[in-house]
Amino acid sequence: MTTTVGTAELKAHLSEHLQAVRRGETIIVLDRKEPIAQIVPIGTTHNGLVIRPAKGSIQDVPLLGPCLGSSDVDVLEQLWEERADRF
């Protein structure tokens, strides 16, 4: 099953959408009605996924810059670290 969500909806209900991905769903993320990302369960093939170059430099994105090329990145762990002051 595939679900389409806007960035605001994804941000507001991230935990719920990640639970859906755990159940096997694919999430397509839209920014102003344009598909910009796809969240798929681990182990899912990525047939049809289009990767476009980022606007600007990857170094402009602090969370992604140092991790570029690393396959051992735990995104959820990084989010927890980034948001630790909110809990």
ABEGO torsion letter per residue (X at the ends): XBBBBBAAAAAAAAAAAAAAAAAGBBBBBBBGGBBABBBBBBGBBABGBBBBBBBEBAAABAAAAAABGBAABBAAAAAAAAAAAAX
